Amino acid sequence: MLIKFKNPDPRAGQTVRMDSSRGQYFIDTGSADLVKEGAVTDVQSPAPPVDGPTPGEQLVSGTAAEVIASLDAVTDVELGRAALAAEQAEAGKKRKTVVEALTARIAVLEQPQA
């Protein structure tokens, strides 16, 4: 899906292509608007936020129960891997149940689709 970031997001004005669940997140939070396919020719790859958490860090920022409950909506294996890396990098935070749930979700996403 194509989205265009809007103010006050630091990426305001950029049009990027990303997976639909992540793009919908930015639309739902008011950080971006949906752009119709074919309406834009200058599409940029999504860049990590300059001063904010990465998408992986955002995914694991809640309580263990919140993070685990949100994993069914994760459809991008790279987002799952980034969240796992963020969870494991957080000193003293490594929550075993979150690591196990993320690992299981990544395994499901890596399976070939029938």
Biopython code that builds the backbone (N, CA, C, O; Angstrom):
import numpy as np
from Bio.PDB.StructureBuilder import StructureBuilder

atoms = [
    (1, "MET", "N", (0.847, -1.168, 0.000)),
    (1, "MET", "CA", (0.000, 0.000, 0.000)),
    (1, "MET", "C", (0.888, 1.225, 0.000)),
    (1, "MET", "O", (2.014, 1.191, 0.496)),
    (2, "LEU", "N", (0.375, 2.307, -0.559)),
    (2, "LEU", "CA", (1.097, 3.573, -0.571)),
    (2, "LEU", "C", (0.487, 4.510, 0.453)),
    (2, "LEU", "O", (-0.733, 4.647, 0.548)),
    (3, "ILE", "N", (1.359, 5.152, 1.220)),
    (3, "ILE", "CA", (0.894, 6.161, 2.163)),
    (3, "ILE", "C", (1.776, 7.385, 2.039)),
    (3, "ILE", "O", (2.925, 7.295, 1.607)),
    (4, "LYS", "N", (1.232, 8.535, 2.423)),
    (4, "LYS", "CA", (1.997, 9.777, 2.444)),
    (4, "LYS", "C", (1.960, 10.320, 3.862)),
    (4, "LYS", "O", (0.894, 10.582, 4.420)),
    (5, "PHE", "N", (3.153, 10.485, 4.437)),
    (5, "PHE", "CA", (3.240, 10.998, 5.799)),
    (5, "PHE", "C", (2.850, 12.465, 5.832)),
    (5, "PHE", "O", (3.063, 13.205, 4.871)),
    (6, "LYS", "N", (2.270, 12.874, 6.967)),
    (6, "LYS", "CA", (1.865, 14.267, 7.118)),
    (6, "LYS", "C", (2.394, 14.825, 8.436)),
    (6, "LYS", "O", (2.809, 14.077, 9.321)),
    (7, "ASN", "N", (2.372, 16.142, 8.549)),
    (7, "ASN", "CA", (2.861, 16.814, 9.762)),
    (7, "ASN", "C", (2.083, 16.363, 10.969)),
    (7, "ASN", "O", (0.888, 16.097, 10.841)),
    (8, "PRO", "N", (2.685, 16.261, 12.129)),
    (8, "PRO", "CA", (4.039, 16.665, 12.506)),
    (8, "PRO", "C", (5.073, 15.553, 12.368)),
    (8, "PRO", "O", (6.188, 15.700, 12.868)),
    (9, "ASP", "N", (4.742, 14.445, 11.707)),
    (9, "ASP", "CA", (5.698, 13.351, 11.543)),
    (9, "ASP", "C", (6.951, 13.865, 10.840)),
    (9, "ASP", "O", (6.843, 14.629, 9.881)),
    (10, "PRO", "N", (8.153, 13.457, 11.301)),
    (10, "PRO", "CA", (9.390, 13.938, 10.679)),
    (10, "PRO", "C", (9.529, 13.529, 9.211)),
    (10, "PRO", "O", (10.345, 14.098, 8.486)),
    (11, "ARG", "N", (8.738, 12.548, 8.771)),
    (11, "ARG", "CA", (8.785, 12.113, 7.372)),
    (11, "ARG", "C", (7.714, 12.794, 6.529)),
    (11, "ARG", "O", (7.438, 12.352, 5.414)),
    (12, "ALA", "N", (7.109, 13.860, 7.041)),
    (12, "ALA", "CA", (6.019, 14.560, 6.357)),
    (12, "ALA", "C", (6.399, 14.859, 4.913)),
    (12, "ALA", "O", (7.494, 15.341, 4.623)),
    (13, "GLY", "N", (5.461, 14.557, 4.016)),
    (13, "GLY", "CA", (5.674, 14.796, 2.600)),
    (13, "GLY", "C", (6.196, 13.593, 1.848)),
    (13, "GLY", "O", (6.080, 13.542, 0.624)),
    (14, "GLN", "N", (6.768, 12.623, 2.538)),
    (14, "GLN", "CA", (7.293, 11.432, 1.875)),
    (14, "GLN", "C", (6.163, 10.462, 1.569)),
    (14, "GLN", "O", (5.279, 10.230, 2.394)),
    (15, "THR", "N", (6.210, 9.902, 0.371)),
    (15, "THR", "CA", (5.280, 8.846, -0.015)),
    (15, "THR", "C", (6.067, 7.547, -0.042)),
    (15, "THR", "O", (7.104, 7.455, -0.698)),
    (16, "VAL", "N", (5.570, 6.544, 0.674)),
    (16, "VAL", "CA", (6.289, 5.276, 0.786)),
    (16, "VAL", "C", (5.354, 4.102, 0.553)),
    (16, "VAL", "O", (4.142, 4.202, 0.747)),
    (17, "ARG", "N", (5.939, 2.986, 0.132)),
    (17, "ARG", "CA", (5.193, 1.739, -0.031)),
    (17, "ARG", "C", (5.571, 0.835, 1.142)),
    (17, "ARG", "O", (6.752, 0.679, 1.451)),
    (18, "MET", "N", (4.575, 0.245, 1.791)),
    (18, "MET", "CA", (4.840, -0.674, 2.902)),
    (18, "MET", "C", (3.720, -1.691, 2.989)),
    (18, "MET", "O", (2.699, -1.579, 2.312)),
    (19, "ASP", "N", (3.935, -2.695, 3.845)),
    (19, "ASP", "CA", (2.903, -3.712, 3.986)),
    (19, "ASP", "C", (1.637, -3.069, 4.555)),
    (19, "ASP", "O", (1.703, -2.057, 5.253)),
    (20, "SER", "N", (0.500, -3.663, 4.252)),
    (20, "SER", "CA", (-0.780, -3.035, 4.580)),
    (20, "SER", "C", (-1.025, -2.876, 6.071)),
    (20, "SER", "O", (-1.639, -1.891, 6.481)),
    (21, "SER", "N", (-0.567, -3.812, 6.901)),
    (21, "SER", "CA", (-0.822, -3.666, 8.336)),
    (21, "SER", "C", (-0.029, -2.506, 8.919)),
    (21, "SER", "O", (-0.536, -1.773, 9.768)),
    (22, "ARG", "N", (1.204, -2.334, 8.476)),
    (22, "ARG", "CA", (2.023, -1.232, 8.981)),
    (22, "ARG", "C", (1.509, 0.100, 8.440)),
    (22, "ARG", "O", (1.435, 1.087, 9.173)),
    (23, "GLY", "N", (1.156, 0.123, 7.164)),
    (23, "GLY", "CA", (0.608, 1.346, 6.584)),
    (23, "GLY", "C", (-0.691, 1.753, 7.261)),
    (23, "GLY", "O", (-0.923, 2.933, 7.524)),
    (24, "GLN", "N", (-1.531, 0.769, 7.541)),
    (24, "GLN", "CA", (-2.794, 1.062, 8.219)),
    (24, "GLN", "C", (-2.554, 1.621, 9.610)),
    (24, "GLN", "O", (-3.315, 2.467, 10.081)),
    (25, "TYR", "N", (-1.497, 1.152, 10.275)),
    (25, "TYR", "CA", (-1.148, 1.675, 11.594)),
    (25, "TYR", "C", (-0.894, 3.179, 11.509)),
    (25, "TYR", "O", (-1.418, 3.944, 12.319)),
    (26, "PHE", "N", (-0.085, 3.608, 10.526)),
    (26, "PHE", "CA", (0.226, 5.025, 10.386)),
    (26, "PHE", "C", (-1.010, 5.838, 10.015)),
    (26, "PHE", "O", (-1.154, 6.980, 10.451)),
    (27, "ILE", "N", (-1.897, 5.261, 9.216)),
    (27, "ILE", "CA", (-3.140, 5.952, 8.866)),
    (27, "ILE", "C", (-4.021, 6.082, 10.103)),
    (27, "ILE", "O", (-4.573, 7.150, 10.365)),
    (28, "ASP", "N", (-4.155, 5.000, 10.861)),
    (28, "ASP", "CA", (-5.007, 5.012, 12.058)),
    (28, "ASP", "C", (-4.500, 5.967, 13.132)),
    (28, "ASP", "O", (-5.295, 6.543, 13.875)),
    (29, "THR", "N", (-3.182, 6.139, 13.221)),
    (29, "THR", "CA", (-2.633, 7.040, 14.235)),
    (29, "THR", "C", (-2.597, 8.486, 13.754)),
    (29, "THR", "O", (-2.201, 9.377, 14.506)),
    (30, "GLY", "N", (-3.005, 8.729, 12.511)),
    (30, "GLY", "CA", (-3.047, 10.092, 11.988)),
    (30, "GLY", "C", (-1.720, 10.596, 11.460)),
    (30, "GLY", "O", (-1.579, 11.787, 11.185)),
    (31, "SER", "N", (-0.744, 9.715, 11.314)),
    (31, "SER", "CA", (0.573, 10.127, 10.820)),
    (31, "SER", "C", (0.660, 10.155, 9.301)),
    (31, "SER", "O", (1.585, 10.744, 8.741)),
    (32, "ALA", "N", (-0.308, 9.514, 8.626)),
    (32, "ALA", "CA", (-0.228, 9.411, 7.165)),
    (32, "ALA", "C", (-1.619, 9.306, 6.561)),
    (32, "ALA", "O", (-2.606, 9.038, 7.246)),
    (33, "ASP", "N", (-1.660, 9.529, 5.245)),
    (33, "ASP", "CA", (-2.878, 9.364, 4.464)),
    (33, "ASP", "C", (-2.637, 8.299, 3.404)),
    (33, "ASP", "O", (-1.514, 8.130, 2.929)),
    (34, "LEU", "N", (-3.690, 7.584, 3.037)),
    (34, "LEU", "CA", (-3.611, 6.585, 1.980)),
    (34, "LEU", "C", (-3.476, 7.291, 0.637)),
    (34, "LEU", "O", (-4.147, 8.291, 0.386)),
    (35, "VAL", "N", (-2.603, 6.766, -0.231)),
    (35, "VAL", "CA", (-2.425, 7.307, -1.567)),
    (35, "VAL", "C", (-2.878, 6.235, -2.545)),
    (35, "VAL", "O", (-2.495, 5.072, -2.420)),
    (36, "LYS", "N", (-3.693, 6.624, -3.517)),
    (36, "LYS", "CA", (-4.166, 5.656, -4.507)),
    (36, "LYS", "C", (-3.009, 5.198, -5.382)),
    (36, "LYS", "O", (-2.146, 5.991, -5.757)),
    (37, "GLU", "N", (-3.003, 3.905, -5.702)),
    (37, "GLU", "CA", (-1.962, 3.344, -6.562)),
    (37, "GLU", "C", (-1.999, 4.067, -7.910)),
    (37, "GLU", "O", (-3.072, 4.349, -8.444)),
    (38, "GLY", "N", (-0.825, 4.359, -8.445)),
    (38, "GLY", "CA", (-0.734, 5.026, -9.730)),
    (38, "GLY", "C", (-0.797, 6.541, -9.626)),
    (38, "GLY", "O", (-0.553, 7.231, -10.616)),
    (39, "ALA", "N", (-1.116, 7.073, -8.458)),
    (39, "ALA", "CA", (-1.235, 8.522, -8.299)),
    (39, "ALA", "C", (0.121, 9.169, -8.067)),
    (39, "ALA", "O", (0.263, 10.379, -8.240)),
    (40, "VAL", "N", (1.120, 8.382, -7.680)),
    (40, "VAL", "CA", (2.439, 8.924, -7.351)),
    (40, "VAL", "C", (3.494, 8.126, -8.096)),
    (40, "VAL", "O", (3.415, 6.900, -8.175)),
    (41, "THR", "N", (4.476, 8.819, -8.641)),
    (41, "THR", "CA", (5.554, 8.122, -9.344)),
    (41, "THR", "C", (6.844, 8.097, -8.542)),
    (41, "THR", "O", (7.712, 7.266, -8.807)),
    (42, "ASP", "N", (6.990, 8.989, -7.566)),
    (42, "ASP", "CA", (8.211, 9.069, -6.769)),
    (42, "ASP", "C", (7.981, 8.422, -5.414)),
    (42, "ASP", "O", (7.664, 9.105, -4.440)),
    (43, "VAL", "N", (8.140, 7.107, -5.351)),
    (43, "VAL", "CA", (7.907, 6.374, -4.116)),
    (43, "VAL", "C", (9.242, 6.077, -3.456)),
    (43, "VAL", "O", (10.166, 5.586, -4.104)),
    (44, "GLN", "N", (9.344, 6.375, -2.171)),
    (44, "GLN", "CA", (10.570, 6.151, -1.421)),
    (44, "GLN", "C", (10.394, 4.959, -0.495)),
    (44, "GLN", "O", (9.281, 4.661, -0.061)),
    (45, "SER", "N", (11.491, 4.281, -0.195)),
    (45, "SER", "CA", (11.451, 3.211, 0.792)),
    (45, "SER", "C", (11.231, 3.833, 2.162)),
    (45, "SER", "O", (11.718, 4.933, 2.422)),
    (46, "PRO", "N", (10.502, 3.146, 3.047)),
    (46, "PRO", "CA", (10.297, 3.710, 4.371)),
    (46, "PRO", "C", (11.614, 3.841, 5.120)),
    (46, "PRO", "O", (12.443, 2.932, 5.104)),
    (47, "ALA", "N", (11.793, 4.965, 5.767)),
    (47, "ALA", "CA", (12.990, 5.200, 6.565)),
    (47, "ALA", "C", (12.621, 5.121, 8.033)),
    (47, "ALA", "O", (11.506, 5.484, 8.409)),
    (48, "PRO", "N", (13.535, 4.655, 8.869)),
    (48, "PRO", "CA", (13.222, 4.613, 10.293)),
    (48, "PRO", "C", (13.048, 6.030, 10.842)),
    (48, "PRO", "O", (13.664, 6.966, 10.332)),
    (49, "PRO", "N", (12.238, 6.197, 11.852)),
    (49, "PRO", "CA", (12.057, 7.520, 12.435)),
    (49, "PRO", "C", (13.384, 8.071, 12.943)),
    (49, "PRO", "O", (14.238, 7.334, 13.435)),
    (50, "VAL", "N", (13.531, 9.379, 12.810)),
    (50, "VAL", "CA", (14.771, 10.024, 13.198)),
    (50, "VAL", "C", (14.954, 9.994, 14.715)),
    (50, "VAL", "O", (15.996, 9.562, 15.207)),
    (51, "ASP", "N", (13.961, 10.444, 15.442)),
    (51, "ASP", "CA", (14.097, 10.558, 16.887)),
    (51, "ASP", "C", (13.145, 9.659, 17.662)),
    (51, "ASP", "O", (12.996, 9.825, 18.872)),
    (52, "GLY", "N", (12.514, 8.734, 17.010)),
    (52, "GLY", "CA", (11.537, 7.909, 17.693)),
    (52, "GLY", "C", (11.899, 6.445, 17.633)),
    (52, "GLY", "O", (12.915, 6.061, 17.052)),
    (53, "PRO", "N", (11.066, 5.643, 18.234)),
    (53, "PRO", "CA", (11.332, 4.205, 18.216)),
    (53, "PRO", "C", (11.117, 3.623, 16.821)),
    (53, "PRO", "O", (10.327, 4.144, 16.032)),
    (54, "THR", "N", (11.820, 2.554, 16.534)),
    (54, "THR", "CA", (11.623, 1.844, 15.273)),
    (54, "THR", "C", (10.289, 1.098, 15.340)),
    (54, "THR", "O", (9.732, 0.940, 16.427)),
    (55, "PRO", "N", (9.763, 0.636, 14.196)),
    (55, "PRO", "CA", (8.526, -0.144, 14.237)),
    (55, "PRO", "C", (8.640, -1.383, 15.139)),
    (55, "PRO", "O", (7.684, -1.737, 15.829)),
    (56, "GLY", "N", (9.803, -2.034, 15.134)),
    (56, "GLY", "CA", (10.010, -3.192, 16.011)),
    (56, "GLY", "C", (9.956, -2.805, 17.476)),
    (56, "GLY", "O", (9.371, -3.515, 18.294)),
    (57, "GLU", "N", (10.570, -1.673, 17.805)),
    (57, "GLU", "CA", (10.539, -1.186, 19.188)),
    (57, "GLU", "C", (9.131, -0.796, 19.601)),
    (57, "GLU", "O", (8.724, -1.028, 20.739)),
    (58, "GLN", "N", (8.387, -0.199, 18.672)),
    (58, "GLN", "CA", (7.003, 0.163, 18.967)),
    (58, "GLN", "C", (6.167, -1.073, 19.263)),
    (58, "GLN", "O", (5.331, -1.070, 20.166)),
    (59, "LEU", "N", (6.403, -2.129, 18.492)),
    (59, "LEU", "CA", (5.623, -3.350, 18.661)),
    (59, "LEU", "C", (5.813, -3.962, 20.043)),
    (59, "LEU", "O", (4.859, -4.500, 20.606)),
    (60, "VAL", "N", (7.004, -3.896, 20.598)),
    (60, "VAL", "CA", (7.269, -4.515, 21.899)),
    (60, "VAL", "C", (7.252, -3.518, 23.053)),
    (60, "VAL", "O", (7.723, -3.828, 24.147)),
    (61, "SER", "N", (6.714, -2.322, 22.815)),
    (61, "SER", "CA", (6.759, -1.286, 23.851)),
    (61, "SER", "C", (5.692, -1.448, 24.931)),
    (61, "SER", "O", (5.797, -0.826, 25.987)),
    (62, "GLY", "N", (4.681, -2.259, 24.694)),
    (62, "GLY", "CA", (3.616, -2.426, 25.686)),
    (62, "GLY", "C", (3.941, -3.498, 26.703)),
    (62, "GLY", "O", (5.060, -4.006, 26.776)),
    (63, "THR", "N", (2.930, -3.823, 27.483)),
    (63, "THR", "CA", (3.094, -4.912, 28.443)),
    (63, "THR", "C", (3.215, -6.223, 27.688)),
    (63, "THR", "O", (2.877, -6.293, 26.507)),
    (64, "ALA", "N", (3.687, -7.250, 28.351)),
    (64, "ALA", "CA", (3.825, -8.556, 27.704)),
    (64, "ALA", "C", (2.487, -9.021, 27.135)),
    (64, "ALA", "O", (2.432, -9.525, 26.014)),
    (65, "ALA", "N", (1.418, -8.855, 27.895)),
    (65, "ALA", "CA", (0.092, -9.279, 27.422)),
    (65, "ALA", "C", (-0.335, -8.500, 26.180)),
    (65, "ALA", "O", (-0.894, -9.082, 25.251)),
    (66, "GLU", "N", (-0.078, -7.192, 26.152)),
    (66, "GLU", "CA", (-0.448, -6.370, 24.999)),
    (66, "GLU", "C", (0.347, -6.778, 23.759)),
    (66, "GLU", "O", (-0.202, -6.886, 22.662)),
    (67, "VAL", "N", (1.640, -7.001, 23.950)),
    (67, "VAL", "CA", (2.496, -7.386, 22.827)),
    (67, "VAL", "C", (2.038, -8.721, 22.257)),
    (67, "VAL", "O", (1.876, -8.858, 21.044)),
    (68, "ILE", "N", (1.835, -9.685, 23.111)),
    (68, "ILE", "CA", (1.434, -11.024, 22.658)),
    (68, "ILE", "C", (0.076, -10.972, 21.963)),
    (68, "ILE", "O", (-0.124, -11.634, 20.945)),
    (69, "ALA", "N", (-0.853, -10.193, 22.501)),
    (69, "ALA", "CA", (-2.181, -10.075, 21.892)),
    (69, "ALA", "C", (-2.117, -9.420, 20.510)),
    (69, "ALA", "O", (-2.960, -9.703, 19.658)),
    (70, "SER", "N", (-1.143, -8.560, 20.278)),
    (70, "SER", "CA", (-1.050, -7.843, 19.006)),
    (70, "SER", "C", (-0.352, -8.643, 17.909)),
    (70, "SER", "O", (-0.365, -8.228, 16.750)),
    (71, "LEU", "N", (0.251, -9.768, 18.244)),
    (71, "LEU", "CA", (1.065, -10.491, 17.261)),
    (71, "LEU", "C", (0.259, -11.117, 16.134)),
    (71, "LEU", "O", (0.798, -11.316, 15.045)),
    (72, "ASP", "N", (-1.011, -11.434, 16.352)),
    (72, "ASP", "CA", (-1.813, -12.003, 15.267)),
    (72, "ASP", "C", (-1.940, -11.039, 14.097)),
    (72, "ASP", "O", (-2.119, -11.469, 12.958)),
    (73, "ALA", "N", (-1.849, -9.738, 14.364)),
    (73, "ALA", "CA", (-1.968, -8.733, 13.315)),
    (73, "ALA", "C", (-0.667, -8.540, 12.540)),
    (73, "ALA", "O", (-0.662, -7.891, 11.494)),
    (74, "VAL", "N", (0.427, -9.092, 13.038)),
    (74, "VAL", "CA", (1.719, -8.934, 12.359)),
    (74, "VAL", "C", (1.758, -9.885, 11.167)),
    (74, "VAL", "O", (1.660, -11.101, 11.327)),
    (75, "THR", "N", (1.902, -9.314, 9.964)),
    (75, "THR", "CA", (1.952, -10.111, 8.739)),
    (75, "THR", "C", (3.284, -9.989, 8.023)),
    (75, "THR", "O", (3.519, -10.667, 7.023)),
    (76, "ASP", "N", (4.154, -9.129, 8.529)),
    (76, "ASP", "CA", (5.457, -8.886, 7.917)),
    (76, "ASP", "C", (6.542, -9.564, 8.758)),
    (76, "ASP", "O", (6.762, -9.198, 9.912)),
    (77, "VAL", "N", (7.209, -10.542, 8.173)),
    (77, "VAL", "CA", (8.235, -11.286, 8.920)),
    (77, "VAL", "C", (9.369, -10.364, 9.350)),
    (77, "VAL", "O", (9.949, -10.565, 10.417)),
    (78, "GLU", "N", (9.698, -9.360, 8.544)),
    (78, "GLU", "CA", (10.773, -8.436, 8.918)),
    (78, "GLU", "C", (10.397, -7.617, 10.149)),
    (78, "GLU", "O", (11.253, -7.333, 10.987)),
    (79, "LEU", "N", (9.135, -7.237, 10.264)),
    (79, "LEU", "CA", (8.678, -6.528, 11.453)),
    (79, "LEU", "C", (8.791, -7.442, 12.670)),
    (79, "LEU", "O", (9.201, -7.001, 13.743)),
    (80, "GLY", "N", (8.429, -8.712, 12.506)),
    (80, "GLY", "CA", (8.567, -9.676, 13.600)),
    (80, "GLY", "C", (10.013, -9.830, 14.042)),
    (80, "GLY", "O", (10.306, -9.880, 15.237)),
    (81, "ARG", "N", (10.915, -9.906, 13.067)),
    (81, "ARG", "CA", (12.340, -10.041, 13.392)),
    (81, "ARG", "C", (12.863, -8.780, 14.091)),
    (81, "ARG", "O", (13.644, -8.864, 15.039)),
    (82, "ALA", "N", (12.422, -7.615, 13.610)),
    (82, "ALA", "CA", (12.858, -6.353, 14.232)),
    (82, "ALA", "C", (12.345, -6.252, 15.664)),
    (82, "ALA", "O", (13.053, -5.771, 16.548)),
    (83, "ALA", "N", (11.121, -6.703, 15.890)),
    (83, "ALA", "CA", (10.556, -6.677, 17.242)),
    (83, "ALA", "C", (11.320, -7.635, 18.156)),
    (83, "ALA", "O", (11.606, -7.305, 19.307)),
    (84, "LEU", "N", (11.646, -8.811, 17.645)),
    (84, "LEU", "CA", (12.419, -9.774, 18.437)),
    (84, "LEU", "C", (13.795, -9.206, 18.787)),
    (84, "LEU", "O", (14.254, -9.339, 19.921)),
    (85, "ALA", "N", (14.444, -8.580, 17.820)),
    (85, "ALA", "CA", (15.751, -7.976, 18.077)),
    (85, "ALA", "C", (15.633, -6.861, 19.115)),
    (85, "ALA", "O", (16.485, -6.735, 19.995)),
    (86, "ALA", "N", (14.585, -6.060, 19.011)),
    (86, "ALA", "CA", (14.385, -4.972, 19.977)),
    (86, "ALA", "C", (14.129, -5.529, 21.373)),
    (86, "ALA", "O", (14.644, -5.002, 22.359)),
    (87, "GLU", "N", (13.341, -6.583, 21.457)),
    (87, "GLU", "CA", (13.044, -7.195, 22.756)),
    (87, "GLU", "C", (14.307, -7.782, 23.381)),
    (87, "GLU", "O", (14.532, -7.647, 24.583)),
    (88, "GLN", "N", (15.120, -8.429, 22.564)),
    (88, "GLN", "CA", (16.333, -9.051, 23.076)),
    (88, "GLN", "C", (17.420, -8.027, 23.393)),
    (88, "GLN", "O", (18.288, -8.289, 24.226)),
    (89, "ALA", "N", (17.385, -6.878, 22.748)),
    (89, "ALA", "CA", (18.405, -5.849, 22.973)),
    (89, "ALA", "C", (18.143, -5.026, 24.226)),
    (89, "ALA", "O", (19.066, -4.426, 24.776)),
    (90, "GLU", "N", (16.911, -4.991, 24.677)),
    (90, "GLU", "CA", (16.542, -4.183, 25.836)),
    (90, "GLU", "C", (17.132, -4.806, 27.093)),
    (90, "GLU", "O", (16.707, -5.876, 27.530)),
    (91, "ALA", "N", (18.112, -4.127, 27.666)),
    (91, "ALA", "CA", (18.798, -4.643, 28.855)),
    (91, "ALA", "C", (17.817, -4.838, 30.007)),
    (91, "ALA", "O", (17.099, -3.913, 30.385)),
    (92, "GLY", "N", (17.794, -6.033, 30.552)),
    (92, "GLY", "CA", (16.957, -6.325, 31.706)),
    (92, "GLY", "C", (15.485, -6.508, 31.392)),
    (92, "GLY", "O", (14.701, -6.810, 32.292)),
    (93, "LYS", "N", (15.088, -6.333, 30.131)),
    (93, "LYS", "CA", (13.675, -6.400, 29.781)),
    (93, "LYS", "C", (13.288, -7.753, 29.198)),
    (93, "LYS", "O", (12.109, -8.107, 29.206)),
    (94, "LYS", "N", (14.237, -8.503, 28.701)),
    (94, "LYS", "CA", (13.943, -9.742, 27.975)),
    (94, "LYS", "C", (12.851, -10.556, 28.659)),
    (94, "LYS", "O", (13.099, -11.264, 29.635)),
    (95, "ARG", "N", (11.666, -10.441, 28.138)),
    (95, "ARG", "CA", (10.526, -11.180, 28.689)),
    (95, "ARG", "C", (10.416, -12.496, 27.936)),
    (95, "ARG", "O", (10.165, -12.518, 26.731)),
    (96, "LYS", "N", (10.604, -13.578, 28.650)),
    (96, "LYS", "CA", (10.640, -14.900, 28.032)),
    (96, "LYS", "C", (9.372, -15.182, 27.230)),
    (96, "LYS", "O", (9.450, -15.708, 26.120)),
    (97, "THR", "N", (8.225, -14.844, 27.769)),
    (97, "THR", "CA", (6.973, -15.134, 27.057)),
    (97, "THR", "C", (6.870, -14.326, 25.767)),
    (97, "THR", "O", (6.359, -14.826, 24.764)),
    (98, "VAL", "N", (7.345, -13.094, 25.781)),
    (98, "VAL", "CA", (7.305, -12.267, 24.573)),
    (98, "VAL", "C", (8.274, -12.814, 23.534)),
    (98, "VAL", "O", (7.934, -12.902, 22.354)),
    (99, "VAL", "N", (9.476, -13.182, 23.960)),
    (99, "VAL", "CA", (10.463, -13.755, 23.042)),
    (99, "VAL", "C", (9.912, -15.038, 22.416)),
    (99, "VAL", "O", (10.040, -15.246, 21.210)),
    (100, "GLU", "N", (9.307, -15.886, 23.222)),
    (100, "GLU", "CA", (8.740, -17.140, 22.708)),
    (100, "GLU", "C", (7.597, -16.872, 21.732)),
    (100, "GLU", "O", (7.507, -17.524, 20.692)),
    (101, "ALA", "N", (6.726, -15.921, 22.056)),
    (101, "ALA", "CA", (5.597, -15.602, 21.178)),
    (101, "ALA", "C", (6.087, -15.000, 19.862)),
    (101, "ALA", "O", (5.571, -15.339, 18.796)),
    (102, "LEU", "N", (7.069, -14.119, 19.928)),
    (102, "LEU", "CA", (7.624, -13.534, 18.707)),
    (102, "LEU", "C", (8.294, -14.602, 17.841)),
    (102, "LEU", "O", (8.125, -14.617, 16.622)),
    (103, "THR", "N", (9.047, -15.485, 18.475)),
    (103, "THR", "CA", (9.725, -16.560, 17.751)),
    (103, "THR", "C", (8.701, -17.454, 17.054)),
    (103, "THR", "O", (8.899, -17.849, 15.905)),
    (104, "ALA", "N", (7.613, -17.772, 17.743)),
    (104, "ALA", "CA", (6.562, -18.607, 17.150)),
    (104, "ALA", "C", (5.879, -17.881, 15.985)),
    (104, "ALA", "O", (5.594, -18.498, 14.958)),
    (105, "ARG", "N", (5.619, -16.590, 16.134)),
    (105, "ARG", "CA", (4.954, -15.826, 15.063)),
    (105, "ARG", "C", (5.853, -15.737, 13.840)),
    (105, "ARG", "O", (5.376, -15.862, 12.712)),
    (106, "ILE", "N", (7.145, -15.525, 14.050)),
    (106, "ILE", "CA", (8.089, -15.474, 12.931)),
    (106, "ILE", "C", (8.111, -16.817, 12.205)),
    (106, "ILE", "O", (8.148, -16.858, 10.975)),
    (107, "ALA", "N", (8.089, -17.904, 12.956)),
    (107, "ALA", "CA", (8.090, -19.245, 12.339)),
    (107, "ALA", "C", (6.850, -19.430, 11.467)),
    (107, "ALA", "O", (6.936, -20.001, 10.379)),
    (108, "VAL", "N", (5.707, -18.955, 11.934)),
    (108, "VAL", "CA", (4.472, -19.060, 11.133)),
    (108, "VAL", "C", (4.603, -18.223, 9.860)),
    (108, "VAL", "O", (4.230, -18.678, 8.779)),
    (109, "LEU", "N", (5.127, -17.018, 9.982)),
    (109, "LEU", "CA", (5.254, -16.129, 8.817)),
    (109, "LEU", "C", (6.266, -16.637, 7.807)),
    (109, "LEU", "O", (6.158, -16.341, 6.617)),
    (110, "GLU", "N", (7.237, -17.390, 8.263)),
    (110, "GLU", "CA", (8.266, -17.916, 7.358)),
    (110, "GLU", "C", (7.805, -19.160, 6.596)),
    (110, "GLU", "O", (8.458, -19.567, 5.634)),
    (111, "GLN", "N", (6.704, -19.763, 7.006)),
    (111, "GLN", "CA", (6.201, -20.948, 6.324)),
    (111, "GLN", "C", (5.676, -20.559, 4.958)),
    (111, "GLN", "O", (5.036, -19.518, 4.808)),
    (112, "PRO", "N", (5.947, -21.405, 3.939)),
    (112, "PRO", "CA", (5.420, -21.118, 2.604)),
    (112, "PRO", "C", (3.892, -21.077, 2.622)),
    (112, "PRO", "O", (3.239, -21.889, 3.278)),
    (113, "GLN", "N", (3.353, -20.128, 1.898)),
    (113, "GLN", "CA", (1.896, -20.000, 1.820)),
    (113, "GLN", "C", (1.350, -21.002, 0.811)),
    (113, "GLN", "O", (1.923, -21.189, -0.263)),
    (114, "ALA", "N", (0.252, -21.638, 1.159)),
    (114, "ALA", "CA", (-0.344, -22.640, 0.276)),
    (114, "ALA", "C", (-1.168, -22.000, -0.812)),
    (114, "ALA", "O", (-1.742, -22.701, -1.645)),
]
sb = StructureBuilder()
sb.init_structure("model")
sb.init_model(0)
sb.init_chain("A")
sb.init_seg("    ")
for serial, (resi, resn, name, xyz) in enumerate(atoms, 1):
    if name == "N":
        sb.init_residue(resn, " ", resi, " ")
    sb.init_atom(name, np.array(xyz, "f"), 0.0, 1.0, " ", f" {name:<3s}", serial, name[0])
structure = sb.get_structure()
